């Protein structure tokens, strides 16, 4: 029987797909970018550097297409279906082939996505180390970097009551040990960040919940992670990802404002920024534009998970973004606050259960990347035009001098303000808000 030489070429996972080219808006090629031109300059910076696209490991390479009503549908020829380390290592090579051909500069993972869980934590850690070795090899081969890592603290039954907010101290300890290892592997792989997503950090009923104690435990958990980060010399950014519900009835990181309040209350804000996701914003009853403004205005916008939800469904559908309006509004806020200082546009999105062929992974990511590239160009054009910014500036012009400036600076007392109004006699509102006019203005660029 013939054996494969160590130097034999690896078997391609996507043999019929080459590197995805940029062909421009007139292209009809579904395997080409229409708007994402990595080297194109926008506001003095390349699209690649503006957007910092990242492919997620969990949905893209571990998603099966299963749902509560049916088993998996995805065809993944490179995956033998086993839970072995060897299969996990082979999956890594297929993943990097995909990301390299796509031209994505980053990826992100959960620890349990990339490596199988063993019978004990020690065995699980060995599995992760074995797969991390291949991840590192592939990073070096392709130049693709790790945007951030994270630990899956929600799938295993041990986390049914939460991880950091569990009622069981041993489960808390297990979760802490798991995060320690995931953080160390992220550091070893040169990760630029680490994300905490409280998948089950919340409650199903207050009847069995000591909320104060649970939140204090969550804060203690995060402080332990901050201390270990310093100990190992990890310089990446820590993120918290807001989400209001699913699977718990209420999660303690329910939206951007709640996360900021929690971080301030427990003296964690200097160590964390937010990783904001579109579908989570929808579930919280907000727009992505709102959540980004809340985070960015507090100096806490770190990264985004780029996806979208179905407004007719009340759960986390994690669809790929295709709306130029969404892309434009997101990039308007990101550009307004100086662009990404950390993080990037991470596609926490999955192809639909019915889109089961491997080629659909390319179609989905190409569309998402084009969506944000087009959004970037639209946002830059709106900023260059200046009418939107000038309108907002004029709307608040009464605060730039006189009594408005004195109030903002803290120099005016209530007595002074009263005297000012008594002298004026009455006031009239500013000019019209002109929402319709501004929405029409945005449409000019789309």
C-alpha positions as CSV (number, residue, x, y, z in Angstrom):
1,X,0.0,0.0,0.0
2,X,1.3,3.4,-1.0
3,X,1.9,5.9,1.8
4,X,1.8,9.6,1.5
5,X,5.1,11.4,1.8
6,X,5.5,14.2,4.3
7,X,6.2,16.5,1.4
8,X,3.1,15.5,-0.5
9,X,0.8,18.4,-1.4
10,X,-2.2,18.6,0.9
11,X,-5.5,17.8,-0.5
12,X,-7.5,20.9,-1.3
13,X,-10.8,21.4,0.5
14,X,-12.0,23.9,-2.1
15,X,-10.2,22.6,-5.3
16,X,-12.5,24.5,-7.7
17,X,-12.1,27.9,-6.0
18,X,-9.0,30.2,-6.4
19,X,-8.2,33.4,-4.7
20,X,-11.3,35.7,-4.8
21,X,-10.5,38.7,-7.0
22,X,-11.9,42.2,-7.0
23,X,-13.7,42.8,-10.3
24,X,-15.8,45.9,-9.5
25,X,-19.5,46.8,-9.4
26,X,-20.2,45.6,-13.0
27,X,-19.0,42.1,-12.4
28,X,-21.5,39.2,-12.6
29,X,-19.0,36.7,-11.2
30,X,-20.4,35.4,-7.8
31,X,-16.9,34.5,-6.8
32,X,-15.5,38.0,-7.1
33,X,-15.8,41.2,-5.0
34,X,-17.8,44.0,-6.4
35,X,-16.9,46.6,-3.7
36,X,-14.2,45.2,-1.5
37,X,-10.9,46.2,-3.0
38,X,-8.4,45.5,-0.2
39,X,-5.8,48.1,-1.3
40,X,-8.2,50.9,-2.2
41,X,-7.7,54.0,-0.1
42,X,-10.7,55.5,1.8
43,X,-10.0,58.5,4.0
44,X,-6.3,57.9,3.7
45,X,-6.4,54.2,4.8
46,X,-6.8,51.0,2.9
47,X,-10.1,49.1,3.0
48,X,-8.2,46.2,4.5
49,X,-7.0,48.3,7.4
50,X,-10.4,50.0,7.9
51,X,-12.5,46.8,8.0
52,X,-10.1,44.2,9.4
53,X,-12.4,41.3,8.3
54,X,-12.5,38.2,10.4
55,X,-14.0,34.8,9.8
56,X,-15.5,32.9,12.8
57,X,-14.5,29.3,13.3
58,X,-17.7,28.2,15.1
59,X,-20.4,28.9,12.5
60,X,-18.2,28.6,9.4
61,X,-16.3,25.4,10.2
62,X,-18.3,23.8,13.0
63,X,-21.9,24.7,12.0
64,X,-23.9,21.7,10.9
65,X,-27.2,23.3,9.9
66,X,-29.1,21.6,12.7
67,X,-32.0,23.3,14.4
68,X,-34.5,22.3,17.1
69,X,-36.6,20.6,14.4
70,X,-34.0,18.7,12.4
71,X,-30.5,17.3,12.2
72,X,-27.5,18.8,10.3
73,X,-27.6,19.3,6.6
74,X,-24.1,20.7,5.8
75,X,-21.8,18.9,3.4
76,X,-18.2,19.2,4.6
77,X,-16.0,16.8,2.7
78,X,-12.9,17.6,4.7
79,X,-14.6,16.6,8.0
80,X,-14.8,12.8,8.8
81,X,-17.4,13.5,11.5
82,X,-15.3,12.2,14.3
83,X,-14.4,14.0,17.5
84,X,-10.7,13.2,17.1
85,X,-7.8,15.5,17.4
86,X,-6.6,14.4,14.0
87,X,-9.9,15.4,12.4
88,X,-9.8,18.8,14.3
89,X,-6.3,19.4,12.9
90,X,-7.4,18.5,9.4
91,X,-10.3,20.9,9.8
92,X,-7.9,23.7,10.6
93,X,-6.1,23.2,7.3
94,X,-9.4,23.4,5.4
95,X,-10.4,26.5,7.4
96,X,-7.1,28.3,6.5
97,X,-7.4,27.3,2.9
98,X,-10.8,29.0,2.8
99,X,-9.8,32.1,4.7
100,X,-6.6,32.5,2.6
101,X,-8.6,32.2,-0.7
102,X,-11.1,34.7,0.6
103,X,-8.4,37.2,1.6
104,X,-9.6,37.6,5.2
105,X,-6.8,38.8,7.4
106,X,-8.2,37.5,10.7
107,X,-10.2,34.8,12.3
108,X,-11.8,34.1,15.7
109,X,-12.5,31.0,17.7
110,X,-14.0,29.4,20.8
111,X,-11.7,26.9,22.5
112,X,-14.3,24.1,22.1
113,X,-14.7,24.9,18.4
114,X,-11.1,24.2,17.4
115,X,-10.4,21.2,19.7
116,X,-12.5,18.4,21.1
117,X,-13.3,18.2,24.8
118,X,-11.8,15.2,26.6
119,X,-12.8,13.2,29.7
120,X,-10.9,15.6,32.0
121,X,-9.8,19.2,31.8
122,X,-6.2,18.0,31.6
123,X,-7.0,15.9,28.5
124,X,-9.0,18.7,27.0
125,X,-6.1,21.1,27.5
126,X,-3.7,18.6,25.7
127,X,-6.2,18.4,22.8
128,X,-6.3,22.2,22.6
129,X,-2.5,22.4,22.6
130,X,-2.3,19.8,19.8
131,X,-4.7,21.7,17.6
132,X,-3.2,25.1,18.5
133,X,0.1,23.8,17.1
134,X,-1.5,23.4,13.7
135,X,-3.3,26.8,14.1
136,X,0.1,28.4,14.6
137,X,1.6,26.6,11.6
138,X,-1.3,27.8,9.4
139,X,-1.1,31.3,10.7
140,X,2.6,31.4,9.8
141,X,2.0,29.9,6.4
142,X,-0.8,32.2,5.4
143,X,-0.2,35.4,7.4
144,X,-3.7,35.3,8.8
145,X,-3.9,36.5,12.4
146,X,-6.1,35.7,15.4
147,X,-8.5,38.6,16.0
148,X,-9.6,37.2,19.3
149,X,-10.2,34.0,21.2
150,X,-12.8,33.0,23.7
151,X,-14.0,30.1,25.9
152,X,-17.2,28.3,25.3
153,X,-18.8,28.4,28.8
154,X,-22.3,27.6,27.7
155,X,-22.6,24.4,25.7
156,X,-21.7,21.7,28.2
157,X,-24.3,20.6,30.8
158,X,-22.1,21.7,33.6
159,X,-22.9,25.3,32.7
160,X,-26.6,24.9,32.9
161,X,-26.8,27.4,35.7
162,X,-24.2,29.7,34.3
163,X,-20.4,29.7,34.5
164,X,-19.2,32.8,36.4
165,X,-22.7,33.3,37.8
166,X,-23.4,29.7,38.6
167,X,-24.8,28.7,42.0
168,X,-22.0,26.0,42.3
169,X,-18.5,27.1,43.3
170,X,-16.9,24.1,41.6
171,X,-18.4,25.0,38.3
172,X,-17.1,28.6,38.7
173,X,-13.7,27.1,39.4
174,X,-13.9,24.9,36.2
175,X,-14.9,27.9,34.1
176,X,-12.1,30.0,35.5
177,X,-9.5,27.2,34.7
178,X,-11.0,26.9,31.2
179,X,-10.6,30.7,30.6
180,X,-7.1,30.6,32.0
181,X,-6.1,28.0,29.3
182,X,-8.0,29.7,26.5
183,X,-6.4,33.0,27.4
184,X,-2.9,31.4,27.4
185,X,-3.5,29.8,24.0
186,X,-4.8,33.1,22.6
187,X,-1.6,34.7,23.8
188,X,0.5,31.9,22.3
189,X,-1.2,32.4,18.9
190,X,-0.6,36.2,19.0
191,X,-4.3,37.0,19.4
192,X,-5.1,40.7,19.4
193,X,-8.0,40.3,21.8
194,X,-10.1,38.1,24.0
195,X,-13.9,38.1,24.3
196,X,-16.2,37.3,27.2
197,X,-19.7,36.4,26.1
198,X,-22.0,35.4,29.0
199,X,-24.0,32.8,27.1
200,X,-25.7,31.6,30.3
201,X,-24.7,34.4,32.7
202,X,-28.2,35.4,33.7
203,X,-31.4,33.9,35.1
204,X,-34.5,32.0,34.0
205,X,-36.4,33.0,37.1
206,X,-35.7,35.4,40.0
207,X,-37.4,33.0,42.4
208,X,-34.2,30.9,42.6
209,X,-31.6,33.7,41.9
210,X,-29.5,35.9,44.2
211,X,-28.8,38.5,41.6
212,X,-26.5,40.7,43.7
213,X,-24.3,37.7,44.5
214,X,-24.2,36.4,40.9
215,X,-23.1,39.8,39.6
216,X,-20.4,40.1,42.2
217,X,-19.2,36.7,41.2
218,X,-19.1,37.7,37.6
219,X,-17.1,40.8,38.5
220,X,-14.7,38.6,40.5
221,X,-14.3,36.2,37.6
222,X,-13.4,39.1,35.2
223,X,-10.9,40.6,37.7
224,X,-9.2,37.2,38.0
225,X,-8.9,37.2,34.2
226,X,-7.4,40.7,34.2
227,X,-4.9,39.6,36.8
228,X,-3.9,36.6,34.8
229,X,-3.6,38.7,31.6
230,X,-1.1,40.9,33.3
231,X,0.8,37.9,34.7
232,X,1.3,36.3,31.3
233,X,2.1,39.5,29.6
234,X,-0.9,39.4,27.2
235,X,-1.4,42.8,25.7
236,X,-4.5,42.1,23.7
237,X,-7.8,43.9,24.3
238,X,-10.5,42.4,26.6
239,X,-14.1,42.6,25.2
240,X,-17.5,42.0,26.6
241,X,-20.3,41.2,24.1
242,X,-23.8,42.5,25.0
243,X,-26.8,40.2,24.5
244,X,-30.2,40.5,26.2
245,X,-31.5,37.0,26.2
246,X,-31.3,33.5,24.6
247,X,-30.7,31.1,26.0
248,X,-31.4,32.7,29.4
249,X,-34.5,34.8,30.1
250,X,-32.3,37.8,31.1
251,X,-28.5,38.1,30.6
252,X,-26.5,40.5,32.8
253,X,-24.7,41.8,29.7
254,X,-28.1,42.7,28.1
255,X,-27.1,45.7,26.0
256,X,-24.2,48.2,25.6
257,X,-25.5,50.5,28.3
258,X,-26.0,47.7,30.8
259,X,-22.5,46.4,30.1
260,X,-21.0,49.9,30.6
261,X,-22.9,50.3,33.9
262,X,-21.7,46.9,35.1
263,X,-18.1,47.6,34.2
264,X,-18.1,51.0,35.9
265,X,-19.8,49.6,39.0
266,X,-17.1,47.0,39.5
267,X,-14.1,49.0,38.4
268,X,-13.6,47.0,35.2
269,X,-14.0,49.7,32.6
270,X,-10.3,50.5,32.3
271,X,-9.7,46.9,31.2
272,X,-12.6,46.2,28.8
273,X,-14.2,47.4,25.6
274,X,-17.4,46.2,23.9
275,X,-17.8,43.7,21.1
276,X,-21.1,44.8,19.6
277,X,-23.3,42.5,17.5
278,X,-26.1,43.5,15.2
279,X,-28.4,40.6,15.9
280,X,-28.0,41.1,19.7
281,X,-28.8,44.8,19.3
282,X,-32.1,43.7,17.5
283,X,-32.9,41.3,20.3
284,X,-32.4,44.1,22.9
285,X,-34.9,46.3,21.0
286,X,-32.2,48.6,19.6
287,X,-30.6,49.3,16.3
288,X,-26.9,48.5,15.7
289,X,-26.4,52.2,15.1
290,X,-27.7,52.9,18.6
291,X,-25.5,50.3,20.3
292,X,-22.4,51.5,18.5
293,X,-23.1,55.1,19.5
294,X,-23.6,54.1,23.1
295,X,-20.3,52.2,23.2
296,X,-18.3,54.6,21.1
297,X,-19.4,57.8,22.9
298,X,-18.2,56.1,26.1
299,X,-14.8,55.4,24.5
300,X,-15.6,51.7,24.8
301,X,-16.1,50.5,21.2
302,X,-13.6,47.7,20.5
303,X,-14.9,45.4,17.8
304,X,-18.1,44.3,16.1
305,X,-19.8,41.0,15.2
306,X,-21.1,41.6,11.7
307,X,-24.4,39.8,11.0
308,X,-28.1,40.6,10.9
309,X,-31.3,39.1,12.2
310,X,-34.8,38.5,10.8
311,X,-37.1,41.1,12.2
312,X,-40.0,38.6,12.0
313,X,-38.2,36.1,14.2
314,X,-37.4,36.7,17.9
315,X,-34.2,34.8,18.1
316,X,-30.5,35.0,17.1
317,X,-30.6,34.0,13.4
318,X,-27.0,35.2,12.7
319,X,-27.6,35.9,9.0
320,X,-24.9,37.4,6.8
321,X,-25.2,41.1,6.4
322,X,-26.3,42.3,3.0
323,X,-28.0,45.7,3.6
324,X,-26.0,48.7,2.4
325,X,-28.0,50.8,4.9
326,X,-26.7,48.7,7.8
327,X,-23.1,48.9,6.5
328,X,-23.3,52.6,6.0
329,X,-24.7,53.4,9.4
330,X,-22.2,51.1,11.1
331,X,-19.3,52.7,9.3
332,X,-20.6,56.3,9.9
333,X,-20.2,55.7,13.6
334,X,-16.9,53.9,13.4
335,X,-15.4,56.5,11.1
336,X,-16.8,59.3,13.3
337,X,-14.9,57.9,16.3
338,X,-11.6,57.4,14.5
339,X,-12.0,53.9,13.2
340,X,-11.1,50.6,14.8
341,X,-8.3,51.0,17.4
342,X,-8.7,47.3,18.2
343,X,-10.9,44.5,16.8
344,X,-12.5,44.6,13.4
345,X,-15.5,43.4,11.4
346,X,-16.0,39.8,12.6
347,X,-18.5,37.7,10.6
348,X,-20.4,36.0,13.5
349,X,-22.8,34.7,10.9
350,X,-23.8,31.4,9.4
351,X,-25.2,30.2,6.1
352,X,-28.8,29.1,6.1
353,X,-29.6,25.5,6.8
354,X,-30.7,25.1,3.2
355,X,-27.4,26.6,1.9
356,X,-25.5,23.3,2.6
357,X,-22.8,23.1,-0.1
358,X,-19.2,24.3,0.7
359,X,-19.3,26.9,-2.1
360,X,-22.1,28.7,-0.2
361,X,-19.5,29.7,2.4
362,X,-17.8,31.8,-0.2
363,X,-21.0,33.4,-1.5
364,X,-22.0,34.4,2.0
365,X,-18.7,35.9,3.0
366,X,-18.1,37.7,-0.3
367,X,-21.6,39.3,0.1
368,X,-20.9,40.3,3.7
369,X,-17.5,41.8,2.8
370,X,-18.9,43.7,-0.1
371,X,-21.7,45.0,2.1
372,X,-19.3,46.6,4.6
373,X,-17.0,47.8,1.8
374,X,-19.9,49.5,0.1
375,X,-21.0,50.9,3.5
376,X,-17.5,52.2,4.1
377,X,-17.5,54.1,0.8
378,X,-21.0,55.4,1.4
379,X,-20.1,56.6,4.9
380,X,-16.9,58.3,3.6
381,X,-18.9,60.0,0.9
382,X,-21.5,61.3,3.4
383,X,-18.7,62.6,5.6
384,X,-16.9,64.3,2.6
385,X,-20.2,65.9,1.5
386,X,-20.6,67.5,5.0
387,X,-24.3,68.3,4.9
388,X,-25.2,65.7,7.6
389,X,-22.5,66.8,10.0
390,X,-23.3,70.5,9.4
391,X,-27.0,69.9,10.1
392,X,-26.2,68.2,13.4
393,X,-23.7,71.0,14.3
394,X,-26.3,73.7,13.6
395,X,-29.0,71.9,15.5
396,X,-26.9,72.1,18.7
397,X,-25.4,75.5,18.0
398,X,-27.1,77.2,20.9
399,X,-24.8,75.2,23.2
400,X,-21.6,76.7,21.6
401,X,-21.9,80.1,23.2
402,X,-23.8,82.1,25.7
403,X,-25.9,80.3,28.3
404,X,-25.5,77.0,26.6
405,X,-21.7,77.1,26.8
406,X,-21.9,78.1,30.4
407,X,-24.2,75.2,31.3
408,X,-22.0,72.7,29.5
409,X,-18.8,74.0,31.2
410,X,-20.5,73.8,34.6
411,X,-20.1,77.5,35.3
412,X,-23.8,78.3,35.4
413,X,-25.9,78.0,38.6
414,X,-29.6,77.4,38.7
415,X,-29.9,81.0,39.9
416,X,-28.1,82.3,36.9
417,X,-30.1,80.1,34.5
418,X,-33.4,81.3,36.1
419,X,-32.3,85.0,35.8
420,X,-31.5,84.3,32.1
421,X,-34.9,82.9,31.4
422,X,-36.8,85.5,33.4
423,X,-35.1,88.2,31.3
424,X,-36.0,86.4,28.0
425,X,-39.6,85.9,29.0
426,X,-40.2,82.8,26.9
427,X,-38.3,80.5,24.5
428,X,-39.1,78.9,21.1
429,X,-37.7,75.5,19.9
430,X,-34.9,75.2,17.4
431,X,-35.6,74.6,13.7
432,X,-37.3,71.5,12.5
433,X,-35.6,68.1,13.1
434,X,-36.1,67.4,9.4
435,X,-35.9,63.6,9.8
436,X,-37.4,63.0,6.4
437,X,-35.0,65.4,4.7
438,X,-32.0,63.6,6.4
439,X,-33.3,60.2,5.4
440,X,-33.6,61.4,1.8
441,X,-30.1,62.8,2.0
442,X,-28.8,59.3,3.0
443,X,-30.7,57.8,0.1
444,X,-28.7,60.1,-2.3
445,X,-25.6,58.1,-1.5
446,X,-27.1,54.6,-1.5
